[in-house]
């Protein structure tokens, strides 16, 4: 039989062991938390560095910044001009608050600019179009006439991408379209299908895209006269507006000036 004093002794030893083990566990978890905190801090710093580098990359290719840097009023700047003339959607988009985001460049390295919010309304059929009304549902349409001005740069892929976004506190994309500048013909007018995120066609967008060389003074005067909104990478002019005269650049050639074009 174990004496009581020995039981007390053994109990004290066991308590000491438990406390020691518990303290070691706490220290181990504390080190894990410190390690996780350091990792999270490193990730945050890395993400911040990427954001700063991306902001610098965009700023170096920004049309507003290029205009601010240019000292010669007669210097001609290459610009990419994309105008959204009209959008058409399935009837279910009636009354939705939407925005159009235009991106110049490929995914990952592009310059972007957003339009003002708009809400498409059902297309009104003419009185003498009974046959047309009976054959198809009316479309939800909006006339935008929004013009986006980007600086044309050699290290940005020559493609224009259009994204329809639901406006609000939590914006998200609902449809997309794109066109390489090399595929543009004539005056750059194109009708592009809009595809939803699951690949279904939900509408179309009517656009005009051109690459021009425009004299700086004429460009600044035109943007000012038409109340252009300055964005980080581009200028936006809301509404249909003839802007300035410039020389059209043929994307299929070496980029030399061709016939004058009026936007």
C-alpha positions in Angstrom: 0.0 0.0 0.0 1.3 3.4 -1.0 1.6 5.8 1.9 -0.4 9.0 1.7 2.7 11.2 1.8 4.1 9.4 -1.3 0.7 9.8 -3.1 0.9 13.6 -2.3 4.4 13.7 -3.6 3.5 11.8 -6.8 0.5 14.1 -7.3 2.7 17.2 -7.0 5.1 15.7 -9.6 2.2 15.0 -12.0 0.8 18.5 -11.6 4.3 19.9 -12.3 4.5 17.7 -15.5 1.1 18.8 -16.6 2.0 22.5 -16.1 5.3 22.0 -18.0 3.6 20.2 -20.9 0.8 22.8 -21.1 3.4 25.6 -21.1 5.3 24.0 -23.9 2.1 23.6 -25.9 1.3 27.3 -25.4 4.9 28.2 -26.5 4.6 26.0 -29.6 1.2 27.5 -30.6 2.5 31.0 -29.9 5.4 30.4 -32.3 2.9 29.1 -34.9 0.9 32.2 -34.5 4.0 34.4 -34.8 4.9 32.5 -37.9 1.4 32.8 -39.4 1.5 36.5 -38.6 4.8 37.0 -40.3 3.6 35.1 -43.3 0.4 37.2 -43.5 2.5 40.4 -43.1 4.8 39.3 -45.9 1.8 38.5 -48.2 0.3 41.9 -47.4 3.5 43.6 -48.3 3.9 41.6 -51.5 0.3 42.4 -52.5 0.9 46.0 -51.7 4.1 46.0 -53.8 2.2 44.4 -56.7 -0.5 47.1 -56.4 2.1 49.9 -56.4 3.9 48.3 -59.4 0.6 48.0 -61.3 -0.3 51.6 -60.5 3.1 52.7 -61.8 2.7 50.6 -64.9 -0.7 52.2 -65.7 0.5 55.7 -64.9 3.5 55.3 -67.3 1.0 54.5 -70.1 -1.7 56.9 -69.1 -3.0 59.4 -71.6 -3.6 62.2 -69.0 0.0 61.7 -67.8 1.3 61.7 -71.4 -0.4 65.0 -72.1 1.0 66.5 -68.9 4.6 65.4 -69.8 4.4 66.6 -73.4 5.9 70.1 -73.8 5.4 70.6 -77.6 1.8 71.6 -78.4 2.4 70.5 -82.1 3.6 67.0 -81.2 1.3 64.3 -82.4 0.3 61.6 -79.9 -0.9 58.1 -80.9 -4.3 57.4 -79.3 -6.8 54.6 -79.3 -10.4 55.8 -79.5 -13.3 53.5 -78.6 -16.8 54.7 -78.8 -19.8 52.7 -77.6 -22.8 53.9 -79.6 -25.5 51.5 -78.6 -26.1 48.4 -76.5 -28.9 45.8 -76.8 -29.9 43.2 -74.3 -32.5 40.5 -73.7 -35.8 41.9 -72.3 -34.9 40.8 -68.8 -32.2 43.6 -68.5 -34.9 46.3 -68.7 -34.3 48.8 -65.9 -31.1 47.2 -64.6 -28.5 49.7 -63.5 -25.4 48.9 -65.6 -22.0 50.2 -66.6 -19.7 49.6 -69.5 -16.0 49.0 -68.7 -13.6 49.4 -71.6 -10.1 47.8 -71.5 -7.3 48.4 -73.9 -4.9 45.5 -73.8 -4.9 41.8 -72.9 -5.9 40.3 -69.6 -3.3 41.2 -66.9 -1.8 44.1 -68.7 -4.5 46.6 -69.8 -5.7 50.1 -69.3 -9.3 50.5 -68.3 -12.0 53.2 -68.0 -15.7 52.9 -66.9 -18.7 54.6 -68.4 -21.4 56.4 -66.4 -24.3 54.2 -65.2 -27.3 53.6 -67.5 -30.5 51.6 -67.5 -31.7 50.0 -70.8 -35.4 50.3 -71.7 -37.5 48.2 -73.9 -37.3 49.2 -77.6 -40.4 50.9 -78.9 -41.7 49.4 -82.1 -43.0 51.7 -84.8 -46.8 51.7 -85.2 -46.6 50.0 -88.6 -44.4 47.1 -87.4 -47.1 44.6 -86.2 -45.4 41.7 -88.0 -42.1 42.4 -86.3 -43.7 42.8 -82.9 -45.4 39.4 -83.3 -42.2 37.6 -84.4 -39.8 38.6 -81.6 -39.7 40.1 -78.1 -38.7 43.8 -77.8 -35.0 44.3 -76.8 -33.8 46.3 -73.8 -31.7 49.1 -75.4 -29.6 52.1 -74.4 -28.0 54.8 -76.6 -24.7 55.6 -75.0 -22.4 57.5 -77.3 -19.6 57.2 -74.7 -16.1 57.8 -76.1 -13.0 56.4 -74.4 -9.5 57.8 -75.2 -6.4 55.8 -74.4 -2.7 56.4 -75.2 -1.6 53.9 -77.9 1.6 52.2 -76.6 3.7 49.5 -78.2 3.8 47.1 -75.2 0.0 46.9 -74.8 -1.7 44.2 -76.9 -3.9 46.0 -79.5 -7.2 44.6 -78.4 -10.3 46.4 -77.1 -12.4 44.5 -74.5 -15.9 45.5 -73.4 -17.4 44.4 -70.1 -21.0 45.0 -69.0 -21.1 45.3 -65.2 -24.0 45.6 -62.8 -23.6 48.9 -61.0 -24.0 49.3 -57.3 -22.2 48.6 -54.0 -21.1 45.2 -55.2 -20.3 45.5 -58.9 -19.9 42.3 -61.0 -19.5 41.4 -64.6 -22.5 40.0 -66.5 -21.3 40.0 -70.2 -18.2 40.5 -72.3 -17.1 41.2 -75.9 -13.8 42.0 -77.5 -12.2 42.9 -80.8 -8.5 43.0 -81.9 -7.7 46.4 -83.5 -6.2 44.6 -86.5 -9.7 43.2 -87.3 -11.2 46.6 -87.7 -12.2 47.6 -91.2 -13.1 50.9 -92.9 -14.1 53.5 -90.3 -13.7 50.9 -87.5 -17.4 50.3 -87.0 -18.3 46.9 -85.5 -21.2 45.0 -84.1 -20.1 42.7 -81.4 -22.0 39.9 -79.6 -22.2 40.1 -75.8 -21.8 36.8 -74.0 -22.8 36.1 -70.5 -20.5 34.4 -68.0 -21.9 30.9 -68.8 -21.3 31.5 -72.6 -24.8 32.3 -73.6 -25.4 35.3 -76.0 -27.4 37.9 -74.1 -27.1 40.9 -76.4 -24.8 43.0 -78.6 -22.8 46.2 -78.6 -22.3 48.6 -81.4 -18.9 50.3 -81.3 -16.4 52.4 -83.3 -12.7 51.9 -82.7 -9.8 53.8 -84.2 -6.1 54.4 -83.7 -5.2 58.0 -84.5 -2.3 60.5 -84.4 -3.6 63.7 -82.9 -1.9 67.0 -82.3 -1.6 67.6 -78.6 -3.1 71.1 -78.7 -6.1 69.9 -80.7 -6.6 66.9 -78.4 -6.5 69.0 -75.2 -8.8 71.6 -76.7 -11.3 68.9 -77.9 -11.3 67.1 -74.6 -11.8 70.3 -72.7 -14.5 71.6 -75.0 -16.5 68.4 -74.6 -16.2 68.1 -70.9 -14.0 65.0 -70.8 -13.8 63.2 -67.4 -10.2 62.4 -66.4 -9.6 58.8 -65.2 -6.3 57.2 -64.2 -5.5 55.7 -67.6 -7.9 57.5 -70.0 -10.4 60.2 -70.7 -14.1 59.6 -71.0 -16.6 61.7 -72.9 -20.2 60.9 -72.3 -22.6 61.4 -75.2 -22.1 61.4 -79.0 -19.5 64.1 -79.8 -17.4 64.8 -82.9 -14.0 65.5 -81.2 -10.9 66.4 -83.1 -9.3 65.8 -86.4 -6.5 63.3 -86.5 -4.5 61.1 -88.8 -5.8 57.5 -89.0 -3.2 54.9 -88.3 -3.5 51.6 -90.2 -2.9 48.7 -87.8 -2.0 46.5 -90.8 0.9 48.8 -91.8 4.0 50.2 -90.1 2.0 52.8 -88.3 2.6 55.7 -90.7 0.0 58.5 -91.1 -2.7 57.9 -93.6 -5.9 59.8 -94.5 -7.3 62.4 -92.0 -10.2 61.2 -89.9 -12.6 63.2 -87.8 -13.9 61.8 -84.6 
